[in-house]
Amino acid sequence: MLLRLPLVSDLYNAVVRFLRHDGLVMAGYLAYLTVLGLFPFLIILVALAGVFGNTTNGAQFIVMMLDTLPPDIQLVIEQPVSQIVATSQGGALTLGLAGAVWVASSAIGAASLAIDRAFETTKPPAFWLRQLHSIGLVIFGAVAMTLGFSVFVLGPLIFDEIINIMPMWADWSWLANSLRYGFSLTLLYLALVSLYFALRPKFQGRYVAVTRGALLTLVLWILIGAGFSIYLKNFANYNITYGSLAGAIATLVFFYLLNVAFLLGAEMNALVAKRRQNTADGVSAD
């Protein structure tokens, strides 16, 4: 009965397609490359922030990113990130910038490969073309995030000025925080839409709608972030099994779950695209 509901049916079919396309294996591959490419991408962010004269804003943006992670994951990532920010003050980050772009683009290339599998693309692009595309996305994404955060930090500054002029508005700080949180989610959703759109394969000459898959991924990411924090706090005990590697293993598991959600979103987009293709023929998408 539940499967007759459109939303439940789409979720079920997305999971079936995810398993058929070895989504669990691809999520593990993406998790490894995500962790491998995360710190090089942060190096790029800090370096670009320095180019725009906003090194402090770049560091603040990284801190904001860490605040969205479960506390145990923050502890693992915080020390190397602090070293990245400290190194940026000396201007030494530009020495390995080209290598950082290449490593960070590997994760984008892997995501593109996984999305091709979701859409069952029979003729994927050549390696060099995919790599160039990935490098371009890394650079564009880093520039967009740097400029976007420069605008984003103006919000609290403007609100502080308003409070100085009209102190009676201080009780409305909860509204400013709510708006900022909502704006952050909106930016994350738009980033997912842009990534899915940029990595989409050509589906028999048609443009692919990616908004539904991006929304599914965003909702799953929120649930994973909240649920994984509760799990680590109350149930998990990685120290018994992994000893000093417990934090690193927990981080890999967390990014593994995030990539499962990302691939499920890609499968949802592929399902919608297939349904649109088969509508004229009267064939239902599986």
N, C-alpha and C positions, 0 to 999 in steps of 0.2 A: 504493500500500500504506500509506504513512504517513498519508494522508488518512483512512483508516479508523479510526485511533486517535482517540478522542473529543477529547482535548486538542488534538492537531494540527488536527483538523477544525474545532474551535471557533475556534482562532487563525486558520486560513485564511479561514473565513467572516467573522470579525470584520474582517480586512483587506479582504476584498471589499466588505463593507458600508461600511467607512471610505472607500474610494475612490469608491464609488457616491454617497455623501453629500458629496462634495467635501471630504473630511477634510483634505487637504493645504492647501486654501484656508482652511478654518476654523481650522486650527492656526496659520497665519500671522496671521490676524486676532486670535486669542487671544494669540499671542506679543506682538504690539504692545500690546494692552490690558493684558497682564500686566506688562510693563515700565512702562507708563504708570501703572498702579495700584499698583505695588509700593511706591514711596516714600510716597505718601499713606497706604497701609495701615500702614507703619512709623511714620508720624506718629501715627496713631490708637493704635497699640500703646504708644508712649512716653507719649502723653498719658494714656491709661487707667492705665498703670502709675503715673504721677504722682498720679492721682486716688486710687488705692489705697495711695499712700504707698510705692510700690516702683519709683521711677524707675530706681534702680540695677539692679534685677532686669530691668526692661524693656530697658535697654541691654545687659545680659548675654545676654538672650534673642536680641537682634538679632545679637550677636557669634556666638552658637551657630549661628544660621541661616546666617551667612556661612561658618562653618567647614565646612558641608556642601556648599558649592559648589566647583567646580574653581578652582584658584589664580588663573588668568587672569581668571575672572569676578569673583572676590573683589576684585581690584585695581580693576576698573571701578566696582564698587558701593561699595567701602569709603569713598572720600572723601565722596560725598554722604550716606552713612549717618552718618559721623562728624559732619557738619554738622547732621544732624537731631538726633543725641543732644546735641550741644553747645547747640543752640537750645533743647532741652527744659529745660535747666538754668535758663533765664531765664523759662520759663513762657509763651513766645510762641506755642507750638504751637496753643493753643486758638483763636487768632484765625482760622485757616483750617481748623478742624476739620470744619465742615459741607461745605466744598468738597472736603476730603480724602475724606470718606465717600462723596460723590457720585462722584468719580473712581474710587475703589477699587471701588465697586459696579458700575461699567461692565464690569469684567472678569468679575464674577459673572454679570451679565446676558448677556454674550456666551457664557459657558459654558452657561448655561441654554438659550440659543438653539441651540447646537451639540448639546446632549443631546436637545432636541426633534427635531432633524433625524435623530439616530441612531435614535430611537424612531418616526420618521415620523409625528409628531403633526400632524394635519390642522387642529386648532383651537388654536393657541398662545394663551397669555393676552395680554391687552392690554398695551401698553407700560408704562402707569403701574402696573399691577398687578405686572408683572415687575420694574420698578424698585424698588417698595416692598419686594418680596420680597428683592431683592438687597441693599438697604440694611439690612434687618433681619438678613440673614445676615452682612454685614460687621461690624455692631455685635456680634452674638452671638458670632461667631468671634473677634473681637478680645478681648472680655471673657473667653471661655473660654480662649484662649491665655495671656492675662495671669495669670489665676488658676491655670491649669495649670502654668505655669512657676514660679510662686511656690511651689507644692508640689514641683515637680521639683528645684529648687535645694536642698531640704532633704536630699536623698539624700547628696551629698558631705559636707555638714556633719555629718550623723549618723555617717557612716563615719569622719570625722576624730575625732569624740568617742570612737568605739569604739577607734580606734588609740591615743588618749591613755590610755585606761583599760587596754587590752590590746595593748601594742606588738607582741606576737608575731603579730598578725593583719595586720601591715603587708605581709607577703609575699603577701597575698590581694587586693592592690589591683587586680590584673588582673581578678579576678572582679567587683569593683565596677564597673570600667570596662565590662566585657562586659555586665553587667546594665543599666548606664545606656544603652549603645548599643542593646541589645535593647528597652529601654523606649522609647527615642526612636523606633525603627522601629514599635513597637506604637502609639504615639501618632499617628504619621504615617498608619498604616493606618486607625486609627479616624477620623482627620480626613477621609480620603478616603471612607470608608464614609458618614460623616455628610454630606459634600458631595454625593455621588452620590444619597443618599437624599433630601436636601433639594431637590435640583434635578430629581428624577425626575418625569416627567409621569405622569398617571393613565393606566395601560395597560388600557383597557377595564374599568375598575372594580376592577382587581387591584393589589395591592401588588407592587412590583418588587424582586426580590432584587439586591443591589448588591455583595455581598461578593466575588464572583468577579472582577468588573471592577476593584474596588479593589485586589485582590491582584495582578492583571496589571499595573496601573499602577505599583504600588509596586516590583515586580520590575524593570519597564522603567526606572523612575527610577533605581534603584540601578545598573543596567547602563549607562544613559546617563551618569550622573555619573562612573563609573569610566572608561568608554570615551572620553568627551569630554576628560577630563583627559589621557589618554594621547595622544589625537589632537592636542591643542593643544601638548603637550610635544615630540612627535617628528615630526609630519607637517605641521601647519598653519603657514602663513606669511601671515597676513592683512595684515601690514604692506606687502607688495609690492603688493597690490591696493587696499587701502583706506587706507593711510597712517595718519594719526593717528586715524582712525575704526575701526581694527582691533579695539580692545577692545569698542567698542559693537556692532560687527557680530557678533563672537564671542558676546557676551551675547544678542543677538537670536536667533542660531542655536541657542544652548543652550536658551533658553525655547521656541523653536519645537519642538525635539525633545521637551521635557517635555510640551508640549501635544499633540503627536502621540500620545504614550503615554496622556495623559488621555482623548483621544477614542477611542482603541482600547479603553480600559477601558469607556467608555460604550457602545461598539458591542457589547462582550462582554455587558454587562448587558441591552442590547436584544435580543440574540440569545437569551439565556436566557429572557427574558420572552416572546418570540415562540414559542419552543419549547413553553413551558408552555401558551400559548394554543392552539397547534395540536395538542397531544397528544390531546385528546378527539376531534378530527376526523381524526386519522391523517395529518396533513400535516407534512412535515419542514420545519424552519426553514432558510432559505437562508443 
